[in-house]
């Protein structure tokens, strides 16, 4: 876990940061992280291919990212952005992040850590592994890093004509019960894109449809 106003649990495995932002993003208390006009994110240059029409989950370049009216756009991909959500400076290992900056959290433990529901998009490579091996390594690494992790659902699907797997995860950190949707999308060759959606377990029913809809909108440009 890293602390510097922004705290994110980032899975580390095989000597590198995997593109899995499974964990908790704590909104900067001064809110200066919220950037409605854009920010700069570190990104690779993979390739790839819109979501529901072709399938979808059910119910070392500096890349400029920008927020349009209802989309978060980078050189590599675009993804829908819900109304009132704001792009924010991405955490280490992420290409882009967005949060529900005006969210009212009722969970007292989540309030104490200034948690706001968010999603992040990250890039990784298979590093010679098969897709199934990669996914299993991610799960194993998460279980080793966070003992409270429980995988409640896994679903193979396609997004933008690309193989994807949606995994629902529950975990507890700092007294808060979290519910996470992680969607792993295959890119070109060994490219892998990971979209991580994070909220409190008590708010999962509020966000579930929205999270799946955003995942289905993920569109690789190349």
TIPANU-970520 format. One record per residue (C-alpha): x, y, z; residue in one letter. Coordinates in steps of 0.02 Angstrom, whole numbers, plus 50000, padded with zeros to 5 digits. Layout:
BEGIN
{xx:X; yy:Y; zz:Z; roba:A}
...
***
This chain:
BEGIN
{xx:50000; yy:50000; zz:50000; roba:X}
{xx:50065; yy:50173; zz:49955; roba:X}
{xx:50023; yy:50332; zz:50048; roba:X}
{xx:50036; yy:50510; zz:49983; roba:X}
{xx:49862; yy:50581; zz:49993; roba:X}
{xx:49818; yy:50451; zz:49863; roba:X}
{xx:49823; yy:50271; zz:49924; roba:X}
{xx:49808; yy:50126; zz:49805; roba:X}
{xx:49838; yy:49941; zz:49829; roba:X}
{xx:49935; yy:49886; zz:49676; roba:X}
{xx:49972; yy:49705; zz:49643; roba:X}
{xx:50157; yy:49670; zz:49619; roba:X}
{xx:50208; yy:49505; zz:49541; roba:X}
{xx:50351; yy:49431; zz:49443; roba:X}
{xx:50457; yy:49584; zz:49482; roba:X}
{xx:50346; yy:49708; zz:49392; roba:X}
{xx:50186; yy:49803; zz:49428; roba:X}
{xx:50044; yy:49706; zz:49349; roba:X}
{xx:49909; yy:49809; zz:49271; roba:X}
{xx:49785; yy:49768; zz:49407; roba:X}
{xx:49726; yy:49910; zz:49516; roba:X}
{xx:49625; yy:49798; zz:49629; roba:X}
{xx:49606; yy:49889; zz:49791; roba:X}
{xx:49555; yy:50054; zz:49861; roba:X}
{xx:49579; yy:50228; zz:49791; roba:X}
{xx:49566; yy:50364; zz:49920; roba:X}
{xx:49513; yy:50530; zz:49849; roba:X}
{xx:49640; yy:50668; zz:49881; roba:X}
{xx:49576; yy:50772; zz:50023; roba:X}
{xx:49616; yy:50935; zz:49934; roba:X}
{xx:49526; yy:50867; zz:49779; roba:X}
{xx:49665; yy:50935; zz:49669; roba:X}
{xx:49676; yy:50763; zz:49589; roba:X}
{xx:49511; yy:50790; zz:49500; roba:X}
{xx:49549; yy:50850; zz:49326; roba:X}
{xx:49401; yy:50886; zz:49217; roba:X}
{xx:49506; yy:50947; zz:49071; roba:X}
{xx:49635; yy:50811; zz:49060; roba:X}
{xx:49797; yy:50743; zz:49130; roba:X}
{xx:49954; yy:50654; zz:49074; roba:X}
{xx:49971; yy:50467; zz:49102; roba:X}
{xx:50109; yy:50343; zz:49071; roba:X}
{xx:50055; yy:50218; zz:48941; roba:X}
{xx:50123; yy:50084; zz:48828; roba:X}
{xx:50081; yy:50080; zz:48644; roba:X}
{xx:49986; yy:49920; zz:48611; roba:X}
{xx:49854; yy:49892; zz:48482; roba:X}
{xx:49675; yy:49833; zz:48481; roba:X}
{xx:49499; yy:49865; zz:48417; roba:X}
{xx:49135; yy:49947; zz:48540; roba:X}
{xx:49075; yy:49838; zz:48667; roba:X}
{xx:48896; yy:49778; zz:48672; roba:X}
{xx:48872; yy:49770; zz:48486; roba:X}
{xx:49007; yy:49637; zz:48471; roba:X}
{xx:48985; yy:49558; zz:48640; roba:X}
{xx:49012; yy:49618; zz:48816; roba:X}
{xx:48999; yy:49576; zz:48996; roba:X}
{xx:48823; yy:49546; zz:49053; roba:X}
{xx:48714; yy:49647; zz:49176; roba:X}
{xx:50343; yy:50193; zz:48837; roba:X}
{xx:50246; yy:50337; zz:48780; roba:X}
{xx:50179; yy:50487; zz:48872; roba:X}
{xx:50000; yy:50487; zz:48817; roba:X}
{xx:49889; yy:50636; zz:48837; roba:X}
{xx:49719; yy:50591; zz:48906; roba:X}
{xx:49567; yy:50701; zz:48895; roba:X}
{xx:49390; yy:50702; zz:48959; roba:X}
{xx:49255; yy:50737; zz:48832; roba:X}
{xx:49073; yy:50758; zz:48880; roba:X}
{xx:49040; yy:50575; zz:48914; roba:X}
{xx:49204; yy:50489; zz:48875; roba:X}
{xx:49380; yy:50470; zz:48940; roba:X}
{xx:49495; yy:50467; zz:48788; roba:X}
{xx:49679; yy:50422; zz:48768; roba:X}
{xx:49787; yy:50386; zz:48616; roba:X}
{xx:49756; yy:50200; zz:48643; roba:X}
{xx:49575; yy:50185; zz:48697; roba:X}
{xx:49414; yy:50271; zz:48745; roba:X}
{xx:49289; yy:50225; zz:48878; roba:X}
{xx:49123; yy:50296; zz:48935; roba:X}
{xx:49120; yy:50414; zz:49082; roba:X}
{xx:48962; yy:50424; zz:49188; roba:X}
{xx:48879; yy:50591; zz:49218; roba:X}
{xx:48961; yy:50685; zz:49363; roba:X}
{xx:49115; yy:50573; zz:49362; roba:X}
{xx:49282; yy:50659; zz:49340; roba:X}
{xx:49448; yy:50605; zz:49268; roba:X}
{xx:49586; yy:50612; zz:49397; roba:X}
{xx:49775; yy:50592; zz:49397; roba:X}
{xx:49806; yy:50405; zz:49378; roba:X}
{xx:49894; yy:50306; zz:49513; roba:X}
{xx:50057; yy:50219; zz:49477; roba:X}
{xx:50030; yy:50078; zz:49353; roba:X}
{xx:49870; yy:50152; zz:49282; roba:X}
{xx:49843; yy:50233; zz:49112; roba:X}
{xx:49687; yy:50327; zz:49165; roba:X}
{xx:49570; yy:50345; zz:49314; roba:X}
{xx:49402; yy:50424; zz:49350; roba:X}
{xx:49306; yy:50448; zz:49512; roba:X}
{xx:49133; yy:50494; zz:49570; roba:X}
{xx:49196; yy:50653; zz:49652; roba:X}
{xx:49028; yy:50708; zz:49722; roba:X}
{xx:48979; yy:50539; zz:49791; roba:X}
{xx:48896; yy:50536; zz:49961; roba:X}
{xx:48964; yy:50387; zz:50057; roba:X}
{xx:48857; yy:50325; zz:50201; roba:X}
{xx:48982; yy:50195; zz:50263; roba:X}
{xx:49067; yy:50277; zz:50412; roba:X}
{xx:49229; yy:50179; zz:50392; roba:X}
{xx:49239; yy:50230; zz:50209; roba:X}
{xx:49205; yy:50410; zz:50257; roba:X}
{xx:49355; yy:50409; zz:50373; roba:X}
{xx:49473; yy:50366; zz:50231; roba:X}
{xx:49388; yy:50485; zz:50108; roba:X}
{xx:49346; yy:50343; zz:49989; roba:X}
{xx:49260; yy:50382; zz:49825; roba:X}
{xx:49203; yy:50250; zz:49701; roba:X}
{xx:49317; yy:50247; zz:49549; roba:X}
{xx:49376; yy:50150; zz:49398; roba:X}
{xx:49549; yy:50134; zz:49323; roba:X}
{xx:49618; yy:50069; zz:49159; roba:X}
{xx:49790; yy:49988; zz:49155; roba:X}
{xx:49902; yy:49904; zz:49028; roba:X}
{xx:50002; yy:49744; zz:49046; roba:X}
{xx:50071; yy:49601; zz:48941; roba:X}
{xx:50050; yy:49413; zz:48952; roba:X}
{xx:50240; yy:49393; zz:48963; roba:X}
{xx:50234; yy:49227; zz:48874; roba:X}
{xx:50091; yy:49156; zz:48974; roba:X}
{xx:49926; yy:49095; zz:48907; roba:X}
{xx:49771; yy:49197; zz:48950; roba:X}
{xx:49715; yy:49068; zz:49077; roba:X}
{xx:49887; yy:49065; zz:49158; roba:X}
{xx:49891; yy:49254; zz:49166; roba:X}
{xx:49720; yy:49264; zz:49246; roba:X}
{xx:49763; yy:49129; zz:49373; roba:X}
{xx:49925; yy:49218; zz:49418; roba:X}
{xx:49828; yy:49378; zz:49446; roba:X}
{xx:49707; yy:49288; zz:49562; roba:X}
{xx:49847; yy:49200; zz:49655; roba:X}
{xx:49942; yy:49362; zz:49677; roba:X}
{xx:49791; yy:49452; zz:49744; roba:X}
{xx:49756; yy:49315; zz:49869; roba:X}
{xx:49936; yy:49322; zz:49929; roba:X}
{xx:49935; yy:49512; zz:49940; roba:X}
{xx:49765; yy:49532; zz:50024; roba:X}
{xx:49708; yy:49387; zz:50132; roba:X}
{xx:49527; yy:49444; zz:50136; roba:X}
{xx:49505; yy:49429; zz:49946; roba:X}
{xx:49358; yy:49323; zz:49888; roba:X}
{xx:49317; yy:49292; zz:49706; roba:X}
{xx:49128; yy:49286; zz:49693; roba:X}
{xx:49101; yy:49274; zz:49504; roba:X}
{xx:49201; yy:49248; zz:49344; roba:X}
{xx:49129; yy:49263; zz:49170; roba:X}
{xx:49212; yy:49242; zz:48999; roba:X}
{xx:49148; yy:49363; zz:48867; roba:X}
{xx:49201; yy:49477; zz:48725; roba:X}
{xx:49222; yy:49665; zz:48720; roba:X}
{xx:49250; yy:49749; zz:48553; roba:X}
{xx:49273; yy:49579; zz:48475; roba:X}
{xx:49414; yy:49538; zz:48597; roba:X}
{xx:49418; yy:49401; zz:48727; roba:X}
{xx:49382; yy:49467; zz:48901; roba:X}
{xx:49349; yy:49399; zz:49074; roba:X}
{xx:49247; yy:49489; zz:49206; roba:X}
{xx:49288; yy:49446; zz:49386; roba:X}
{xx:49193; yy:49507; zz:49538; roba:X}
{xx:49297; yy:49521; zz:49697; roba:X}
{xx:49261; yy:49561; zz:49878; roba:X}
{xx:49390; yy:49616; zz:50006; roba:X}
{xx:49405; yy:49707; zz:50170; roba:X}
{xx:49533; yy:49842; zz:50205; roba:X}
{xx:49542; yy:49968; zz:50348; roba:X}
{xx:49374; yy:49910; zz:50412; roba:X}
{xx:49287; yy:49940; zz:50246; roba:X}
{xx:49204; yy:49803; zz:50143; roba:X}
{xx:49238; yy:49832; zz:49959; roba:X}
{xx:49164; yy:49757; zz:49802; roba:X}
{xx:49268; yy:49760; zz:49644; roba:X}
{xx:49237; yy:49719; zz:49463; roba:X}
{xx:49395; yy:49679; zz:49366; roba:X}
{xx:49380; yy:49659; zz:49177; roba:X}
{xx:49532; yy:49592; zz:49085; roba:X}
{xx:49527; yy:49625; zz:48898; roba:X}
{xx:49647; yy:49547; zz:48772; roba:X}
{xx:49730; yy:49668; zz:48653; roba:X}
{xx:49841; yy:49631; zz:48503; roba:X}
{xx:49974; yy:49499; zz:48527; roba:X}
{xx:50022; yy:49491; zz:48711; roba:X}
{xx:49937; yy:49655; zz:48757; roba:X}
{xx:49817; yy:49651; zz:48903; roba:X}
{xx:49706; yy:49791; zz:48966; roba:X}
{xx:49632; yy:49786; zz:49141; roba:X}
{xx:49483; yy:49891; zz:49194; roba:X}
{xx:49457; yy:49895; zz:49382; roba:X}
{xx:49296; yy:49962; zz:49460; roba:X}
{xx:49294; yy:49993; zz:49646; roba:X}
{xx:49155; yy:50036; zz:49769; roba:X}
{xx:49094; yy:49988; zz:49941; roba:X}
{xx:49001; yy:49824; zz:49955; roba:X}
{xx:48848; yy:49915; zz:50019; roba:X}
{xx:48843; yy:50019; zz:49859; roba:X}
{xx:48874; yy:49876; zz:49739; roba:X}
{xx:48690; yy:49863; zz:49691; roba:X}
{xx:48693; yy:50048; zz:49647; roba:X}
{xx:48845; yy:50035; zz:49534; roba:X}
{xx:48839; yy:49860; zz:49463; roba:X}
{xx:48745; yy:49901; zz:49302; roba:X}
{xx:48846; yy:50058; zz:49276; roba:X}
{xx:49011; yy:49967; zz:49297; roba:X}
{xx:48966; yy:49831; zz:49174; roba:X}
{xx:48902; yy:49960; zz:49050; roba:X}
{xx:49065; yy:50058; zz:49060; roba:X}
{xx:49166; yy:49899; zz:49035; roba:X}
{xx:49064; yy:49859; zz:48880; roba:X}
{xx:49104; yy:50032; zz:48809; roba:X}
{xx:49293; yy:50004; zz:48814; roba:X}
{xx:49360; yy:50028; zz:48638; roba:X}
{xx:49540; yy:50003; zz:48583; roba:X}
{xx:49588; yy:50121; zz:48442; roba:X}
{xx:49725; yy:50021; zz:48358; roba:X}
***
